């Protein structure tokens, strides 16, 4: 017996209906995929910005808490508090004078390091011994450095014994907005906004506003203000 082949198949109407149904399904599905990919990029960018802000805030708050270099001359001893008064401990650009890595009160940075937007210093008092001696100073410089693709905020650490040989250089923010570079604000316990005071006029509070943007420049600017309060007396 010879089997007969069926001539049955799709009719034109069935084919048109199938194409219409596929279109109805594919359109929202495609939108969902595109939306997912777009939101994923935005989420990753925002997480990167938030991570930088958190790291910078942690470093900044800790540094400002430690702020304070004592004046170890005998005339600066405060008998009431039994401590040596603080000398100028903050350096910021002012009057057109930059904070160069190899000049100022607290040089810090290797050759070629850009000018700092903020440089601070502190020492740790040791009560041991009949005559206190000046311990080594810790110096920290916040520096903006430009690369081919990033405007970075670096935290450079030095000691007074080797100020031009940093002990660390950490990128704490990877994508600063170059159109909004940060400017430090200071506030003393007496209400003055001077950053360069001595004694009780050494700033009690410092703030550093940061404007961060994602690497693809597709997300709105991420604006955060770092703040810190001096604990040294």
KEVOPA-626648 format. One line per 8 residues: number of its first residue (from 1); their letters; for each residue x, y, z of N, C-alpha, C, CB. Coordinates in steps of 0.02 Angstrom, whole numbers. Glycine has a CB too. Layout:
<sites>
NUM = A = X:Y:Z:X:Y:Z:X:Y:Z:X:Y:Z | ... $
</sites>
This chain:
<sites>
1 = XXXXXXXX = 42:-60:0:0:0:0:44:62:0:-48:0:61 | 26:109:-37:64:172:-41:29:225:3:70:197:-115 | 71:252:53:44:303:97:35:368:59:90:314:158 | -21:400:71:-33:464:39:-8:520:85:-110:473:23 | 29:566:57:53:623:94:-3:675:102:115:655:60 | -7:701:165:-60:751:178:-40:818:148:-73:757:253 | -88:850:120:-77:917:93:-96:972:143:-116:927:28 | -112:951:206:-133:1000:255:-74:1043:278:-165:966:315 $
9 = XXXXXXXX = -86:1106:298:-35:1153:322:-68:1214:353:12:1175:265 | -28:1268:362:-56:1330:389:-93:1367:334:0:1375:420 | -149:1392:353:-184:1437:307:-156:1507:316:-261:1436:318 | -169:1549:269:-146:1618:272:-173:1653:334:-165:1657:209 | -236:1641:350:-266:1673:408:-231:1650:472:-342:1657:412 | -217:1584:478:-183:1559:537:-113:1590:544:-177:1482:535 | -78:1597:488:-11:1626:489:-14:1699:512:21:1621:420 | -63:1736:487:-69:1806:506:-85:1813:581:-123:1841:464 $
17 = XXXXXXXX = -129:1769:604:-146:1771:676:-85:1755:719:-203:1721:691 | -46:1705:698:15:1686:736:64:1744:739:48:1625:704 | 74:1778:682:120:1835:679:96:1891:725:128:1861:607 | 29:1903:725:1:1955:768:12:1939:841:-74:1964:753 | 1:1875:860:11:1855:930:84:1862:951:-13:1783:940 | 130:1841:907:201:1848:922:220:1921:932:243:1817:865 | 191:1965:891:205:2036:899:180:2063:965:173:2075:843 | 120:2041:985:92:2063:1049:137:2041:1107:21:2035:1057 $
25 = XXXXXXXX = 164:1980:1103:207:1954:1156:276:1986:1155:213:1878:1150 | 304:1993:1095:374:2016:1089:382:2089:1108:397:2007:1018 | 332:2131:1094:339:2203:1108:349:2217:1183:278:2241:1082 | 304:2196:1226:316:2209:1298:376:2172:1326:254:2191:1338 | 389:2111:1298:447:2074:1321:511:2111:1304:447:2005:1291 | 514:2138:1244:574:2177:1224:582:2238:1268:569:2197:1151 | 526:2273:1282:530:2332:1325:554:2313:1395:461:2365:1330 | 531:2256:1419:552:2234:1486:627:2220:1488:513:2171:1507 $
33 = XXXXXXXX = 653:2188:1436:724:2173:1433:765:2238:1430:741:2128:1373 | 744:2285:1387:779:2348:1380:778:2387:1446:749:2391:1324 | 719:2389:1478:713:2423:1542:757:2392:1595:640:2423:1565 | 760:2325:1596:803:2290:1644:876:2309:1635:794:2214:1638 | 899:2307:1572:969:2323:1559:984:2395:1578:985:2311:1486 | 937:2441:1561:948:2512:1578:951:2522:1653:892:2555:1547 | 904:2491:1689:902:2499:1761:962:2466:1795:838:2470:1790 | 986:2411:1766:1045:2378:1793:1106:2424:1789:1059:2313:1757 $
41 = XXXXXXXX = 1116:2456:1732:1173:2502:1724:1167:2560:1773:1176:2529:1652 | 1106:2587:1780:1096:2643:1826:1108:2622:1898:1025:2671:1818 | 1086:2562:1915:1095:2537:1984:1168:2526:1999:1056:2473:1994 | 1204:2496:1951:1276:2485:1961:1313:2551:1968:1305:2444:1902 | 1295:2600:1927:1326:2666:1930:1313:2699:1998:1301:2712:1874 | 1250:2696:2021:1233:2727:2085:1267:2692:2143:1158:2727:2095 | 1273:2626:2140:1308:2589:2192:1382:2609:2195:1301:2514:2182 | 1412:2618:2135:1482:2640:2133:1492:2709:2164:1507:2640:2062 $
49 = XXXXXXXX = 1446:2754:2149:1450:2822:2177:1440:2820:2253:1397:2868:2145 | 1391:2780:2275:1377:2775:2346:1436:2744:2384:1314:2735:2358 | 1468:2695:2353:1526:2663:2384:1582:2713:2393:1550:2603:2342 | 1597:2752:2342:1649:2803:2347:1633:2853:2403:1658:2840:2280 | 1569:2874:2406:1549:2923:2457:1558:2895:2527:1477:2945:2446 | 1541:2831:2537:1548:2801:2603:1621:2794:2623:1514:2732:2604 | 1663:2773:2576:1735:2767:2592:1764:2835:2609:1772:2735:2532 | 1749:2886:2568:1775:2953:2580:1751:2980:2647:1755:3000:2524 $
57 = XXXXXXXX = 1688:2969:2663:1661:2994:2726:1695:2962:2786:1585:2982:2730 | 1709:2898:2782:1742:2863:2837:1812:2889:2849:1744:2787:2824 | 1850:2897:2794:1919:2923:2800:1918:2995:2828:1954:2922:2731 | 1874:3037:2800:1873:3107:2818:1855:3117:2891:1824:3146:2773 | 1804:3083:2915:1783:3090:2985:1838:3069:3032:1720:3049:2998 | 1873:3014:3017:1927:2990:3059:1985:3039:3060:1950:2921:3036 | 2002:3066:3002:2058:3113:2998:2044:3176:3038:2073:3132:2925 | 1984:3204:3031:1968:3266:3066:1965:3255:3142:1902:3296:3041 $
65 = XXXXXXXX = 1943:3196:3163:1943:3180:3235:2013:3185:3263:1914:3110:3247 | 2063:3164:3225:2132:3162:3249:2167:3230:3243:2171:3111:3210 | 2138:3276:3205:2170:3340:3189:2197:3376:3250:2121:3384:3152 | 2258:3401:3245:2286:3442:3299:2360:3428:3311:2248:3430:3362 | 2403:3477:3295:2475:3473:3309:2491:3518:3367:2517:3492:3246 | 2521:3491:3419:2536:3530:3479:2599:3572:3470:2543:3484:3539 | 2598:3629:3502:2657:3673:3505:2696:3651:3566:2637:3749:3507 | 2755:3621:3554:2792:3590:3609:2839:3638:3645:2830:3532:3584 $
73 = XXXXXXXX = 2838:3701:3628:2879:3750:3665:2851:3760:3734:2884:3817:3626 | 2895:3777:3783:2873:3782:3853:2820:3835:3863:2932:3795:3897 | 2823:3888:3823:2775:3943:3833:2705:3926:3811:2799:4002:3796 | 2695:3871:3778:2628:3854:3754:2593:3804:3799:2633:3826:3684 | 2622:3789:3855:2592:3740:3901:2534:3773:3939:2644:3712:3949 | 2476:3740:3938:2417:3765:3973:2411:3726:4039:2353:3757:3929 | 2425:3761:4094:2425:3727:4159:2355:3705:4179:2453:3774:4212 | 2304:3741:4156:2236:3724:4175:2215:3657:4147:2187:3779:4152 $
81 = XXXXXXXX = 2231:3646:4084:2212:3583:4052:2270:3532:4051:2188:3596:3981 | 2329:3555:4073:2389:3513:4073:2404:3485:4005:2380:3457:4123 | 2397:3527:3954:2413:3508:3886:2451:3564:3852:2349:3490:3846 | 2485:3548:3798:2516:3598:3757:2465:3623:3706:2580:3569:3721 | 2462:3688:3696:2414:3717:3650:2428:3696:3578:2415:3794:3656 | 2377:3696:3538:2383:3676:3469:2411:3732:3426:2316:3653:3441 | 2452:3713:3378:2474:3761:3327:2433:3750:3264:2550:3753:3312 | 2444:3792:3213:2404:3784:3152:2411:3712:3127:2427:3834:3097 $
89 = XXXXXXXX = 2354:3681:3113:2353:3611:3094:2318:3598:3028:2320:3571:3148 | 2292:3650:2996:2256:3643:2933:2286:3690:2882:2180:3659:2943 | 2296:3665:2822:2318:3706:2766:2269:3699:2708:2391:3686:2743 | 2247:3755:2682:2203:3757:2624:2227:3812:2577:2128:3768:2645 | 2213:3808:2513:2231:3862:2467:2195:3926:2488:2213:3844:2393 | 2232:3981:2491:2201:4045:2508:2243:4101:2480:2193:4052:2585 | 2209:4154:2460:2244:4212:2432:2284:4196:2371:2289:4241:2484 | 2263:4146:2333:2300:4127:2272:2362:4086:2285:2319:4188:2236 $
97 = XXXXXXXX = 2375:4069:2348:2434:4029:2365:2413:3955:2370:2466:4053:2433 | 2440:3912:2328:2421:3841:2329:2454:3804:2386:2439:3808:2262 | 2430:3745:2401:2460:3701:2451:2502:3650:2413:2404:3666:2496 | 2565:3667:2400:2609:3624:2361:2634:3566:2403:2669:3665:2334 | 2648:3511:2370:2668:3450:2405:2732:3459:2444:2675:3393:2357 | 2778:3504:2421:2844:3510:2452:2854:3577:2487:2897:3501:2399 | 2800:3611:2506:2807:3674:2540:2752:3681:2593:2805:3734:2490 | 2754:3735:2630:2705:3746:2682:2726:3717:2748:2639:3716:2661 $
105 = XXXXXXXX = 2680:3715:2796:2696:3690:2863:2705:3615:2864:2641:3709:2911 | 2667:3580:2824:2666:3507:2827:2673:3477:2757:2602:3482:2861 | 2732:3482:2727:2741:3451:2660:2722:3378:2661:2814:3459:2636 | 2691:3356:2605:2671:3286:2601:2657:3269:2528:2608:3272:2644 | 2693:3219:2503:2681:3197:2435:2746:3185:2397:2639:3246:2398 | 2743:3140:2350:2801:3127:2307:2806:3182:2255:2795:3058:2274 | 2863:3185:2222:2875:3235:2169:2821:3230:2116:2945:3225:2138 | 2795:3288:2097:2744:3289:2046:2673:3285:2072:2755:3235:1998 $
113 = XXXXXXXX = 2664:3276:2137:2597:3272:2166:2562:3340:2156:2600:3253:2241 | 2500:3340:2131:2465:3404:2122:2454:3440:2188:2397:3392:2088 | 2438:3504:2184:2423:3543:2244:2364:3512:2282:2409:3616:2226 | 2367:3515:2348:2314:3486:2389:2257:3536:2397:2342:3466:2458 | 2196:3510:2400:2140:3553:2416:2131:3557:2492:2075:3527:2382 | 2161:3509:2528:2162:3510:2601:2221:3469:2626:2095:3482:2630 | 2256:3498:2676:2310:3460:2708:2304:3470:2784:2380:3481:2681 | 2306:3416:2821:2299:3420:2893:2354:3379:2926:2230:3395:2916 $
121 = XXXXXXXX = 2364:3391:2990:2417:3355:3026:2396:3346:3099:2485:3394:3022 | 2426:3296:3130:2415:3285:3202:2473:3246:3231:2349:3248:3214 | 2478:3248:3297:2526:3206:3333:2489:3176:3393:2589:3247:3356 | 2519:3124:3421:2488:3090:3478:2530:3101:3540:2481:3014:3464 | 2501:3135:3588:2536:3151:3650:2549:3088:3691:2497:3202:3691 | 2609:3082:3716:2626:3026:3760:2643:3054:3828:2686:2984:3730 | 2610:3029:3879:2620:3055:3947:2681:3024:3981:2559:3043:3989 | 2712:2975:3950:2769:2942:3981:2831:2987:3984:2786:2879:3943 $
129 = XXXXXXXX = 2870:2982:4038:2931:3021:4045:2917:3087:4080:2962:3034:3977 | 2968:3113:4112:2961:3176:4148:2954:3235:4101:3021:3187:4194 | 2988:3232:4044:2986:3287:3996:2956:3262:3931:3057:3318:3984 | 2896:3285:3912:2866:3261:3850:2906:3285:3789:2793:3285:3844 | 2912:3242:3741:2948:3259:3680:2901:3255:3620:3009:3213:3670 | 2912:3296:3569:2867:3295:3511:2870:3228:3475:2886:3351:3462 | 2814:3194:3468:2813:3132:3430:2810:3148:3355:2752:3088:3450 | 2822:3099:3312:2816:3111:3240:2745:3133:3222:2835:3048:3200 $
137 = XXXXXXXX = 2742:3178:3174:2677:3202:3150:2650:3155:3095:2682:3274:3123 | 2585:3148:3094:2551:3115:3039:2521:3169:2996:2497:3064:3065 | 2532:3166:2932:2507:3216:2885:2464:3183:2832:2566:3256:2853 | 2408:3214:2816:2362:3188:2766:2345:3243:2717:2298:3158:2798 | 2352:3229:2652:2336:3277:2600:2280:3248:2556:2398:3294:2557 | 2229:3288:2545:2175:3270:2499:2189:3306:2433:2104:3290:2528 | 2200:3266:2381:2224:3292:2317:2180:3268:2260:2297:3270:2306 | 2164:3313:2215:2127:3295:2154:2177:3280:2099:2077:3352:2133 $
145 = XXXXXXXX = 2172:3221:2070:2217:3201:2016:2176:3182:1954:2263:3143:2038 | 2199:3204:1896:2165:3190:1833:2199:3133:1797:2163:3253:1788 | 2159:3085:1773:2185:3032:1731:2152:3039:1663:2172:2962:1762 | 2164:2992:1619:2136:2995:1552:2059:2992:1553:2163:2939:1508 | 2032:2956:1602:1959:2945:1603:1926:2966:1668:1944:2873:1590 | 1965:2983:1719:1936:2996:1785:1965:3060:1816:1948:2937:1831 | 1923:3092:1857:1946:3146:1902:1942:3117:1972:1903:3212:1894 | 1999:3100:2001:2001:3061:2063:2018:3105:2123:2051:3004:2056 $
153 = XXXXXXXX = 1992:3085:2181:2012:3115:2244:2056:3066:2281:1950:3135:2288 | 2119:3086:2294:2167:3043:2328:2176:3065:2400:2235:3045:2291 | 2188:3018:2442:2207:3031:2512:2279:3006:2520:2159:2995:2564 | 2325:3053:2530:2396:3038:2534:2418:3047:2607:2438:3083:2486 | 2453:2997:2633:2476:2999:2703:2552:3001:2705:2450:2937:2741 | 2578:3044:2749:2651:3051:2758:2666:3058:2832:2679:3112:2718 | 2729:3053:2849:2752:3068:2917:2802:3125:2913:2783:3005:2952 | 2812:3158:2970:2859:3214:2971:2931:3192:2959:2854:3251:3037 $
161 = XXXXXXXX = 2945:3128:2973:3013:3104:2963:3030:3093:2889:3022:3039:3000 | 2979:3081:2847:2991:3071:2775:2931:3099:2736:3002:2995:2758 | 2922:3165:2736:2861:3194:2707:2855:3186:2632:2859:3266:2723 | 2911:3178:2597:2908:3173:2524:2907:3100:2501:2967:3209:2493 | 2900:3054:2548:2893:2983:2532:2829:2958:2565:2955:2941:2557 | 2773:2964:2531:2708:2945:2562:2707:2873:2586:2651:2957:2513 | 2674:2863:2642:2665:2794:2667:2605:2761:2634:2657:2794:2743 | 2559:2801:2607:2502:2773:2571:2473:2826:2525:2448:2747:2620 $
169 = XXXXXXXX = 2442:2803:2471:2408:2846:2423:2346:2807:2399:2455:2866:2361 | 2288:2827:2425:2227:2790:2414:2178:2832:2373:2194:2769:2481 | 2149:2802:2321:2096:2836:2283:2031:2824:2321:2091:2808:2209 | 2002:2877:2349:1940:2869:2387:1878:2889:2347:1944:2911:2451 | 1887:2927:2293:1832:2942:2248:1859:2936:2177:1801:3013:2261 | 1825:2897:2134:1850:2885:2066:1823:2933:2014:1834:2815:2046 | 1764:2961:2025:1734:3001:1972:1705:3066:2000:1678:2961:1937 | 1750:3112:2019:1727:3179:2037:1704:3215:1974:1784:3219:2073 $
177 = XXXXXXXX = 1656:3260:1982:1635:3301:1926:1685:3359:1920:1562:3328:1936 | 1724:3362:1866:1775:3414:1860:1747:3485:1858:1816:3403:1798 | 1682:3490:1844:1650:3557:1842:1632:3582:1912:1588:3556:1799 | 1636:3537:1962:1618:3556:2031:1670:3529:2079:1547:3530:2050 | 1731:3555:2076:1784:3531:2120:1771:3556:2191:1853:3554:2095 | 1787:3516:2241:1769:3532:2310:1810:3589:2340:1776:3471:2354 | 1780:3626:2385:1812:3679:2423:1798:3667:2497:1787:3750:2400 | 1850:3668:2538:1843:3653:2609:1812:3712:2646:1912:3635:2639 $
185 = XXXXXXXX = 1769:3695:2695:1740:3745:2739:1760:3728:2811:1663:3749:2731 | 1781:3779:2849:1802:3769:2918:1758:3808:2965:1876:3789:2927 | 1753:3785:3027:1716:3820:3079:1750:3807:3145:1641:3798:3081 | 1767:3862:3181:1799:3855:3246:1747:3853:3301:1850:3912:3258 | 1769:3840:3362:1724:3837:3419:1695:3906:3435:1759:3809:3480 | 1727:3959:3411:1702:4026:3424:1660:4054:3366:1760:4073:3437 | 1649:4013:3315:1608:4034:3259:1646:4062:3200:1560:4084:3282 | 1712:4065:3203:1752:4090:3148:1756:4038:3093:1823:4110:3172 $
193 = XXXXXXXX = 1761:4061:3030:1767:4015:2974:1839:4009:2949:1722:4038:2916 | 1886:4035:2987:1956:4030:2968:1981:3959:2977:1999:4078:3010 | 2021:3936:2929:2050:3869:2932:2120:3868:2962:2051:3838:2864 | 2150:3927:2972:2221:3929:2987:2236:3954:3058:2257:3972:2938 | 2187:3950:3103:2198:3974:3171:2242:3928:3212:2132:3982:3205 | 2263:3954:3270:2303:3916:3317:2267:3913:3384:2374:3948:3325 | 2292:3871:3429:2262:3865:3495:2189:3845:3490:2269:3930:3532 | 2146:3882:3525:2075:3867:3524:2043:3885:3457:2039:3903:3580 $
201 = XXXXXXXX = 2080:3922:3415:2054:3942:3349:2069:3891:3295:2083:4009:3329 | 2101:3835:3312:2107:3780:3264:2037:3755:3249:2154:3722:3292 | 2019:3746:3185:1951:3727:3168:1925:3667:3207:1946:3711:3094 | 1862:3674:3230:1829:3620:3266:1791:3575:3219:1782:3649:3319 | 1765:3605:3164:1726:3567:3115:1752:3583:3046:1651:3585:3121 | 1756:3532:3004:1774:3541:2934:1724:3504:2890:1846:3515:2920 | 1709:3532:2833:1665:3499:2785:1695:3503:2716:1594:3530:2786 | 1680:3452:2676:1707:3447:2608:1652:3422:2562:1769:3399:2606 $
209 = XXXXXXXX = 1622:3465:2522:1569:3443:2476:1597:3408:2415:1526:3503:2454 | 1567:3352:2397:1589:3313:2339:1532:3307:2290:1615:3244:2361 | 1548:3315:2226:1500:3303:2173:1527:3246:2130:1488:3368:2130 | 1493:3189:2135:1517:3127:2103:1471:3110:2045:1520:3068:2154 | 1499:3086:1991:1458:3064:1934:1482:2996:1911:1462:3115:1876 | 1436:2958:1880:1455:2892:1857:1499:2896:1795:1392:2850:1843 | 1535:2842:1783:1585:2842:1729:1554:2853:1661:1623:2777:1729 | 1491:2829:1651:1458:2837:1586:1424:2905:1580:1408:2782:1575 $
217 = XXXXXXXX = 1421:2942:1635:1389:3008:1636:1316:3004:1614:1427:3055:1590 | 1282:2951:1635:1211:2943:1618:1166:2952:1678:1199:2875:1587 | 1195:2951:1738:1156:2956:1800:1159:3028:1826:1182:2907:1853 | 1108:3052:1861:1111:3119:1891:1170:3124:1939:1046:3135:1928 | 1196:3184:1948:1253:3194:1993:1236:3172:2064:1274:3268:1993 | 1285:3141:2096:1278:3118:2165:1315:3168:2209:1305:3045:2174 | 1279:3205:2250:1308:3258:2290:1307:3238:2364:1270:3326:2279 | 1364:3242:2396:1370:3224:2466:1421:3271:2499:1390:3149:2476 $
225 = XXXXXXXX = 1410:3288:2562:1456:3331:2599:1488:3291:2655:1419:3393:2628 | 1555:3285:2653:1591:3251:2706:1599:3299:2765:1660:3226:2681 | 1590:3275:2825:1597:3317:2884:1639:3281:2936:1527:3335:2913 | 1673:3320:2977:1713:3293:3032:1720:3342:3089:1782:3273:3006 | 1728:3316:3149:1736:3358:3209:1800:3340:3244:1675:3350:3256 | 1840:3391:3260:1904:3381:3294:1893:3358:3366:1947:3445:3293 | 1930:3307:3387:1926:3283:3456:1987:3303:3497:1918:3207:3456 | 2043:3317:3463:2104:3335:3498:2095:3402:3534:2163:3338:3449 $
233 = X = 2124:3407:3594:2122:3470:3632:2192:3488:3654:2075:3465:3693 $
</sites>
